[in-house]
């Protein structure tokens, strides 16, 4: 069985300037394969999909990736019908299911007894599917990108990371500012202004 | 007559939100806020996101804020308690503003929710959130606008506690 990193590598070159919201170890791996200020690492377990959905709803013309894990996914199951009701076509929800809480030491999640794809489909996602290999993952990813309809792509992966992954040097505040300034530059709009320059 | 008062109060709160620049609202209802949620639902200018649980709403509003929206969440105080982790590890940790309109169940004179009422203000205080109780309908604009300025400027959540009298309900 392949690892999450093998899957992330397979799509990095085709992710363009998509906004990527990541969680846990997946964040470090994603930054390694697609560095830059379009990446945001969340801290609340479970909220990666909700934060990505907020971005996708607010910027419907922009591709947004939620890079989710099974622990986070299970923590926020009630977020799935909310996302499905809005059905942002620009959101691609990627789930790497290694059946453990990897960032918390590796104890088991409940995911070996449940089917994340069936859960997402039941919640109302337009498309939800398992893939078996990085090659298939890449195929489905580019398909979801072109189709522009809410999609979950899930893969069972072996826990673990490659050795010598570079550490993330950003804290949440720096990550946020860089992310927002990147959005301002790429969307050519003003978002973040100091209070004394605010319009309300 | 009573229904009319609630409808008018709801319209005034919605108008106050818009005047404060709010353009994105996530909601989870309480019976006392029925008319307010209905008004948000019907409105065509605001983006409305109905929630299944309040904590995901904190995430959705955070994402919307990063993209340039001015977000508010409307929920009951039980929902505020449901959201405390997200408010800490997303809103506070990333310094993300959020206007929280919280129905104050168990407020003075409100039957059936005194346990919830008793912990509401202490928890808001413990989390360091500034909060304002909205009791008079003629204070709607001032308090909503002021709270939104505070949230936006301090980059933190700010709470407005909605009471029965402000909502025009019994």
Interface residues (C-beta under 8 A of the other chain):
Chain A: X21 X40 X42 X43 X44 X46 X47 X49 X50 X51 X52 X53 X54 X55 X56 X57 X58 X59 X76 X78 X79 X81 X82 X85 X86 X172 X173 X175 X176 X179 X180 X183 X187 X189 X191 X195 X198 X199 X200
Chain B: X20 X21 X24 X47 X49 X50 X51 X52 X53 X55 X56 X57 X58 X59 X60 X61 X62 X63 X64 X65 X66 X67 X68 X69 X71 X85 X86 X89 X90 X93 X94 X95 X96 X145 X148 X149 X152 X153
